[in-house]
């Protein structure tokens, strides 16, 4: 105030008032600009829901969180992904359909699971299909000719786009008794993922396949609805299935990639810059998640042993070749006419 009074004594022409008005006007313009910028940023921000069935502590659960973080980073916060794990937004089939309809933006599932939206997808989870992990990763790379063809098909038929895949693990059999060959599973009820390629795998192993959604598996095992199940080591460990299963058989019947998808309409609404940011995030998470699963498989087997599970492998008399022969025969009967050409394309990838 003293400063204003001093100015007023030396300025009787009204310039003090003019300067004050000018300052106020500038302040209003500045605040208006800040508010407009904030509103513009808010308008650009997009929230996408990612629903999945896995526990947050599993690699499948962690990679969803990693993707959310990487997308936020690579889009400068313009795209925010909110993750809903543990079947909060639906069961396996419901989640696949929810992405297709746009009820949720993102999800992951097995290749066989997405076969419910576009049949050829299921071929990627055919038992004993891949020569080794390198073969699996080359086939399921988003840029491989096989994946490009399948991706085009599911976009057109179901409005779903594959963002990336990662090594989910190799599926092993668990039960409450030692199993050495197909004959040991005669009449034994084993849970299968409720899609044809998986029921075929379980039946090929020699068991009675009982389709059960993943969210119901712990209860089904505890109550005796089924006597066993099959899943990668990481899934068995993180879900503490050793509490209700005594044995794991290293049948290695399905070497699998988990598939992460986005609703196509959602994808097309993104700017080219946002799409590039998400693609970059997808590449980062594919590498990180695949490495995590691969690195943990050996140590996690040791952890299952420590938890009290008996691990049975070929060195313990497990007849993997008998399982392989039985399964491949059943696959040939049921799927060769439908997926024969696709199997050849997969086999040709070196």
N, C-alpha and C positions, 0 to 999 in steps of 0.2 A: 504494500500500500504506500509506504514511504517513497518507494521508487516511482510509482505512478504519479504521486503528488509532485515529485521533483520534475517529472516530464511535463506535467500540466503547467507548471510555472513557466517553462521555457517554450511552450507550444500552445498559443491561444487560437490557432487556426482550425482546430477540430481534428488535427492529424492523429491525436491519441485515440479518438473514437474510431477513425478510419482504420488505424492499425489494429485495434482490438477486433473490429468487425472482420478484417482480413484474416486475422489469426483464427478466429472462430470458424470462418468459412473453410479455411484450410484443414482445420481439425475435423470438421464434418465430412469433407471430401475424403480425408484419410480413413476415417472410421467406416465410411460407406464402402470404400475400396476393400478394406480388410474383411468386412462382413460379406461382401460379394464373393471374395476369394474363398472364404470359408464355406459359403453355400455351394460354390462351384466345385470345391474339393469334395464336399459331402455328396453332391449330386453324382460325381464320378465314382464314389466308393460303392462297391458291390459286395454283398454278403452271399456266400454260397454255402449250402448245407451239404455235408459229407456224412452219410450214414453207412455204418458197417456192422458186422456181427461179432468181431473179435474183441478180446480183452485188451484194454489199453496197454498192458505190460508186454503183450506179445509183439513180435516184430511187425506183424500185420497191423496191429494197433499203433505202434510207434511210427511206422512209415506214413500213416495218415496224418499224424501230428507233424512229422517232418515236412510233408507236402504243404500243409497249411502255413508253416513258418517260411518255407522257401517261396511260396507264391506271394506272400505278403512282402518279402524282401525284394523279389524280382519284379513286382508291379508297383513298387514304392507305396505300398499300402492301399492301392486302388481296389484290389480284390482281397476280400477277407473270407477265409474258409473256416467254418465252424464245424467241428467234428463231433459226431454222435456215435460212440462205440457200443458194443455189447447188445446189439439188436434193439436199441432204443427206438429206432424208426421202422422196425419191421424184421421179418425173417428173411431167409435167403432169397426166396422167390419174390417176396414183396419188395425187397430192396432193388432187385433187378428191374422189376416193373416200375418202381417209383422213379428211377433214373430215366427210363424210357418215356414216361408220361410227363416228366419235368417236376414231379412232386418234390424231388430232391435233385440237386445239381450233380453230385458226385457219389460214387460208391466203388467198392471193389468186391470181387467175387472170383470163384474159380472159373476157368475157361468152360468147364462143363456146365456151370451155373448159368453163364451167359448163353449157353446153347439153347436155353429156353426162349431166348429172344431171337437167336439166329443159329440154326442147327449146326452149320459147319464149325462154329466155335468149339463145340463139345469135342471135336476130333483132337484138339490140342491136349486134352487130358486122357487120351487113350493109354491104357496100361502098357508098359514095356515098349514105348514108342521111340524114345530117344536113345542114342548111342551113349551119350554122357552129358554132363552139365553144359559143356561148351556147345554141344549140338542144340540143347534146349534153348539156351540164351540166344543163339543165332536165329533159330526159327521164330522165337517169340519177340525178337527185336521189332519195334514198331516200323522199321524201315525194310524189313525182309519182304520178299515178294509174297510169301504166305500171309503174313500179317497185314500187308497192304490190301490184299484181296479180301481177307476176312473183315478188315475194318471198313472197307467200302460197303460190304454187304450189310453189316450191322447198322451202319449209318442210314442206309436206304430203307432197311426193313423195320428198324426199331427206334431210329432217332437217337442213337447212342454212339459216341466216339471213344475209341481207346486212346488214352493219354500215354500209358506206358505199362509195362509188365515188370515183375521182378521175380527172382528165384524164391519161391514160397517154401521149398523144401521137398524132400522125398517121402512119400507116404509109406508108413509102416503099420503093421497089424498089431493090435493089443488084444489081450484076452485074459481070462482068469485061470488059464492052464497052459502048459507047454504045447506048442504046435510045431510039428516038424515037416508036415506035408499036407496036401489037400485032403487026404482021408481023415485027418485029425479034426477037420472042421465039418464033417458030415452032420447035418442037423443042428449045427450051432448057429444061433442068431447073431449076426454081426451088423451093426449100424452102417448104413451107407448114406452118403449125400443123396437127397431125393431127386436125382437126375439119372437117366438111363445109363450113361457111360460108367457111373460109379456102382450102380447095382450090378452091372455086368462084371466089373472088376471083383466085387465081393463074391459073386456067384462063381466066377472063374477060380477064385482062391479055394473054393470048395464049400463055402458057407451058405446059409440062408440069409439073403440080403433083406434088411428091414429099414426102409427109408425113414429117417428121423431128422428134423431140422436141427442145426447145430445148437440153437438155444435150449433144446430139450435133451441134449446128449448126456450131461452129467446126471440128470434125474433118471433117464432111461437106463443108464449103467447101474446106478445105485439101487434101483427097484427091480432090476432083473428083466426089464422089458427086452433088453439086448444083453448079450454076454461079452461083447467086444465091440471094437470100432477100429478105424484106420485113419491116421493123420500124421503129418510131419512131427518130428521129435520136439520142435519148439512149441507146437500147439499142445502136445501131451504134457510137457513140463509146465508151461505157464498156466495151464488150466488145472493142474494138480490131478490129472487123471490117474496118477499112480496111487491115489487114495482108494480108487475103486477098480483098478486093474493090476494084476500081479505080474503079467508077462508082456514083453514086447518082442515080436518077431521081425527081423530085418528083411522083410520080403521085398522092399524097395520097388513096389509094383507100379507106382505112378510118380514120376519126376515132374513136378508141377511148377507152373508160373502163376502167380496171382495177377489178376487183370484189373487195372484202375481205369474207370470210364467217367465221361462227363456227358451230360445231356447236350445233344447237338444244337438245339435252339439257344441254349445258354451260351454255348461256344461261339455261335455266329453273332451274338450280341456284344461280344467282347471286341475291343479295338485290336488292330493288328499288333500294337505294342504289348497289350495285355496278353494276347495269345502267345507271343514270343516269350514273354516272361514266364508263363505257365509251362511252355515247352522246356524252357531251361530248367525250371524247378523239377519237372518230371525226370529229366536226364539225371539230375543230381540225386534224386531220391531212389531211382532205379538202381544206380550204382551202390549207394549207401545201404539200402535194404538187402540187396542180393549178397553183398559182402558180409553183412551182419548175420544172415541166416547160415551162409557157408562157414563162417568162422566159428559159429557157436555149435554146430552139429556135433562135433566130437566131444566138446566139453559138456554139452547138455546130455549126451548119452551117459557120461560119467555121473552127472547129477541125478539122473533117473536111477542108476544103480545104487547110488548113495541113499536115495529115497526109498529103496527096498524093492525096486523092480528087477526082475530077472530078464536079462537081454539074451536073446537066442539068435545067433547068426549062422552062416554056413559052417564055420569051424565047430559049431555045437550040433551039427547034424541037420540043419535047416536045408530042405531040398528046394532051393530057389528055382532050379531048372524045371522041376515038376510044376511049381506054381506058374512059372512063365508059360510053359507048354499048354496048361489048362486054360489060362486066361486068353492067350493069343488065339486058341481054337475058338473060344466063345466070341471073341471080338470079330474074328473072320466071319463067323456065321451071321452075326447081327449087324455089322457095320461096313463090311467090305464093299457092298454094292453102293452104299451111300457116300462113304468117305474114301473109297479106293484111290481115286485120282489125287485127293488131298494128301493121303498117306505117301504116295509116290513123290509129290512135290516136297514134302517134309523130309523124306529120306534122301532126296537129291541135294539138299542143302549141306554143304561141307564146311 
